[in-house]
């Protein structure tokens, strides 16, 4: 089962409901027009089959603001990402679309800045 910090005492056993709650809480925190926030959504999954591990899903790197995003959205997202990936115990999973040349990946560029190895 899963529990959210913002839904104290409520246990989610249907992971479609978990997905819906993540989307709903994102809209509550950021609005419904592509806003971002550094306020985390805390989800804890309980199972004998999962590791005790913290996962942080960060926004993708955006170059051009859309919706309610501020003009400096690229800078804000970069700073938010750097807050997390510069931690010594962080394992970086840099996601890049399969149809993109890896040499042009912003995610890999940031990861290499922080961890050249």
Rosetta constraint file for C-alpha pairs under 8 A:
AtomPair CA 1 CA 11 HARMONIC 6.28 0.50
AtomPair CA 1 CA 12 HARMONIC 5.53 0.50
AtomPair CA 1 CA 13 HARMONIC 4.67 0.50
AtomPair CA 1 CA 14 HARMONIC 7.83 0.50
AtomPair CA 1 CA 45 HARMONIC 5.95 0.50
AtomPair CA 1 CA 46 HARMONIC 5.41 0.50
AtomPair CA 1 CA 47 HARMONIC 6.95 0.50
AtomPair CA 2 CA 11 HARMONIC 5.75 0.50
AtomPair CA 2 CA 12 HARMONIC 5.01 0.50
AtomPair CA 2 CA 13 HARMONIC 6.46 0.50
AtomPair CA 2 CA 18 HARMONIC 7.56 0.50
AtomPair CA 2 CA 43 HARMONIC 6.80 0.50
AtomPair CA 2 CA 44 HARMONIC 5.52 0.50
AtomPair CA 2 CA 45 HARMONIC 4.36 0.50
AtomPair CA 2 CA 46 HARMONIC 5.98 0.50
AtomPair CA 3 CA 7 HARMONIC 7.14 0.50
AtomPair CA 3 CA 8 HARMONIC 7.50 0.50
AtomPair CA 3 CA 9 HARMONIC 7.46 0.50
AtomPair CA 3 CA 10 HARMONIC 6.30 0.50
AtomPair CA 3 CA 11 HARMONIC 5.23 0.50
AtomPair CA 3 CA 12 HARMONIC 6.16 0.50
AtomPair CA 3 CA 43 HARMONIC 5.76 0.50
AtomPair CA 3 CA 44 HARMONIC 5.32 0.50
AtomPair CA 3 CA 45 HARMONIC 6.64 0.50
AtomPair CA 4 CA 8 HARMONIC 6.74 0.50
AtomPair CA 4 CA 10 HARMONIC 7.65 0.50
AtomPair CA 4 CA 41 HARMONIC 7.54 0.50
AtomPair CA 4 CA 42 HARMONIC 5.65 0.50
AtomPair CA 4 CA 43 HARMONIC 4.55 0.50
AtomPair CA 4 CA 44 HARMONIC 6.35 0.50
AtomPair CA 5 CA 41 HARMONIC 7.59 0.50
AtomPair CA 5 CA 42 HARMONIC 5.48 0.50
AtomPair CA 5 CA 43 HARMONIC 6.57 0.50
AtomPair CA 6 CA 41 HARMONIC 7.87 0.50
AtomPair CA 6 CA 42 HARMONIC 7.59 0.50
AtomPair CA 12 CA 17 HARMONIC 6.93 0.50
AtomPair CA 12 CA 18 HARMONIC 6.51 0.50
AtomPair CA 13 CA 17 HARMONIC 7.95 0.50
AtomPair CA 14 CA 18 HARMONIC 6.67 0.50
AtomPair CA 15 CA 19 HARMONIC 6.22 0.50
AtomPair CA 16 CA 20 HARMONIC 6.24 0.50
AtomPair CA 17 CA 21 HARMONIC 6.04 0.50
AtomPair CA 18 CA 22 HARMONIC 6.22 0.50
AtomPair CA 19 CA 23 HARMONIC 6.33 0.50
AtomPair CA 20 CA 24 HARMONIC 6.10 0.50
AtomPair CA 21 CA 25 HARMONIC 5.95 0.50
AtomPair CA 22 CA 26 HARMONIC 6.04 0.50
AtomPair CA 22 CA 41 HARMONIC 7.43 0.50
AtomPair CA 23 CA 27 HARMONIC 6.28 0.50
AtomPair CA 24 CA 28 HARMONIC 6.24 0.50
AtomPair CA 25 CA 29 HARMONIC 6.14 0.50
AtomPair CA 25 CA 41 HARMONIC 7.48 0.50
AtomPair CA 26 CA 30 HARMONIC 5.84 0.50
AtomPair CA 26 CA 31 HARMONIC 7.48 0.50
AtomPair CA 26 CA 41 HARMONIC 7.82 0.50
AtomPair CA 27 CA 31 HARMONIC 4.71 0.50
AtomPair CA 27 CA 32 HARMONIC 5.16 0.50
AtomPair CA 28 CA 32 HARMONIC 7.81 0.50
AtomPair CA 29 CA 37 HARMONIC 7.02 0.50
AtomPair CA 29 CA 39 HARMONIC 7.80 0.50
AtomPair CA 30 CA 34 HARMONIC 7.37 0.50
AtomPair CA 30 CA 35 HARMONIC 4.87 0.50
AtomPair CA 30 CA 36 HARMONIC 5.44 0.50
AtomPair CA 30 CA 37 HARMONIC 5.99 0.50
AtomPair CA 31 CA 35 HARMONIC 6.06 0.50
AtomPair CA 33 CA 67 HARMONIC 5.02 0.50
AtomPair CA 33 CA 68 HARMONIC 5.55 0.50
AtomPair CA 34 CA 66 HARMONIC 6.75 0.50
AtomPair CA 34 CA 67 HARMONIC 5.47 0.50
AtomPair CA 34 CA 68 HARMONIC 6.07 0.50
AtomPair CA 34 CA 69 HARMONIC 6.48 0.50
AtomPair CA 35 CA 67 HARMONIC 7.21 0.50
AtomPair CA 35 CA 68 HARMONIC 5.51 0.50
AtomPair CA 35 CA 69 HARMONIC 5.28 0.50
AtomPair CA 36 CA 59 HARMONIC 7.87 0.50
AtomPair CA 36 CA 69 HARMONIC 7.29 0.50
AtomPair CA 38 CA 80 HARMONIC 6.84 0.50
AtomPair CA 45 CA 50 HARMONIC 7.87 0.50
AtomPair CA 46 CA 50 HARMONIC 7.41 0.50
AtomPair CA 58 CA 80 HARMONIC 7.97 0.50
AtomPair CA 58 CA 81 HARMONIC 6.59 0.50
AtomPair CA 59 CA 77 HARMONIC 6.96 0.50
AtomPair CA 59 CA 81 HARMONIC 7.94 0.50
AtomPair CA 60 CA 77 HARMONIC 7.74 0.50
AtomPair CA 61 CA 74 HARMONIC 6.48 0.50
AtomPair CA 61 CA 77 HARMONIC 6.34 0.50
AtomPair CA 61 CA 78 HARMONIC 6.95 0.50
AtomPair CA 61 CA 106 HARMONIC 7.25 0.50
AtomPair CA 61 CA 107 HARMONIC 7.43 0.50
AtomPair CA 62 CA 73 HARMONIC 6.76 0.50
AtomPair CA 62 CA 74 HARMONIC 5.30 0.50
AtomPair CA 62 CA 77 HARMONIC 7.39 0.50
AtomPair CA 63 CA 73 HARMONIC 7.23 0.50
AtomPair CA 63 CA 74 HARMONIC 5.26 0.50
AtomPair CA 64 CA 71 HARMONIC 7.84 0.50
AtomPair CA 64 CA 73 HARMONIC 7.47 0.50
AtomPair CA 64 CA 74 HARMONIC 7.40 0.50
AtomPair CA 65 CA 69 HARMONIC 5.25 0.50
AtomPair CA 65 CA 70 HARMONIC 6.38 0.50
AtomPair CA 65 CA 71 HARMONIC 5.92 0.50
AtomPair CA 65 CA 72 HARMONIC 7.70 0.50
AtomPair CA 65 CA 73 HARMONIC 6.06 0.50
AtomPair CA 65 CA 74 HARMONIC 7.90 0.50
AtomPair CA 69 CA 73 HARMONIC 6.23 0.50
AtomPair CA 72 CA 76 HARMONIC 6.34 0.50
AtomPair CA 73 CA 77 HARMONIC 6.08 0.50
AtomPair CA 74 CA 78 HARMONIC 6.11 0.50
AtomPair CA 75 CA 79 HARMONIC 6.15 0.50
AtomPair CA 76 CA 80 HARMONIC 6.19 0.50
AtomPair CA 77 CA 81 HARMONIC 6.09 0.50
AtomPair CA 78 CA 82 HARMONIC 6.11 0.50
AtomPair CA 79 CA 83 HARMONIC 6.28 0.50
AtomPair CA 80 CA 84 HARMONIC 7.08 0.50
AtomPair CA 81 CA 85 HARMONIC 6.23 0.50
AtomPair CA 82 CA 86 HARMONIC 5.75 0.50
AtomPair CA 83 CA 87 HARMONIC 7.48 0.50
AtomPair CA 84 CA 90 HARMONIC 7.35 0.50
AtomPair CA 85 CA 90 HARMONIC 5.90 0.50
AtomPair CA 85 CA 91 HARMONIC 7.58 0.50
AtomPair CA 85 CA 92 HARMONIC 6.44 0.50
AtomPair CA 85 CA 111 HARMONIC 7.55 0.50
AtomPair CA 85 CA 114 HARMONIC 7.16 0.50
AtomPair CA 86 CA 90 HARMONIC 7.22 0.50
AtomPair CA 86 CA 114 HARMONIC 6.06 0.50
AtomPair CA 92 CA 111 HARMONIC 6.78 0.50
AtomPair CA 94 CA 107 HARMONIC 5.31 0.50
AtomPair CA 94 CA 108 HARMONIC 5.91 0.50
AtomPair CA 94 CA 111 HARMONIC 6.99 0.50
AtomPair CA 95 CA 107 HARMONIC 6.72 0.50
AtomPair CA 96 CA 100 HARMONIC 7.01 0.50
AtomPair CA 96 CA 102 HARMONIC 7.42 0.50
AtomPair CA 96 CA 105 HARMONIC 6.49 0.50
AtomPair CA 96 CA 107 HARMONIC 6.94 0.50
AtomPair CA 96 CA 108 HARMONIC 7.93 0.50
AtomPair CA 100 CA 104 HARMONIC 7.28 0.50
AtomPair CA 100 CA 105 HARMONIC 7.35 0.50
AtomPair CA 101 CA 105 HARMONIC 6.90 0.50
AtomPair CA 102 CA 108 HARMONIC 7.63 0.50
AtomPair CA 105 CA 109 HARMONIC 6.23 0.50
AtomPair CA 106 CA 110 HARMONIC 6.26 0.50
AtomPair CA 107 CA 111 HARMONIC 6.22 0.50
AtomPair CA 108 CA 112 HARMONIC 6.00 0.50
AtomPair CA 109 CA 113 HARMONIC 6.26 0.50
AtomPair CA 110 CA 114 HARMONIC 6.50 0.50
AtomPair CA 111 CA 115 HARMONIC 5.88 0.50
AtomPair CA 111 CA 116 HARMONIC 7.58 0.50
AtomPair CA 112 CA 116 HARMONIC 4.54 0.50
AtomPair CA 112 CA 117 HARMONIC 7.19 0.50
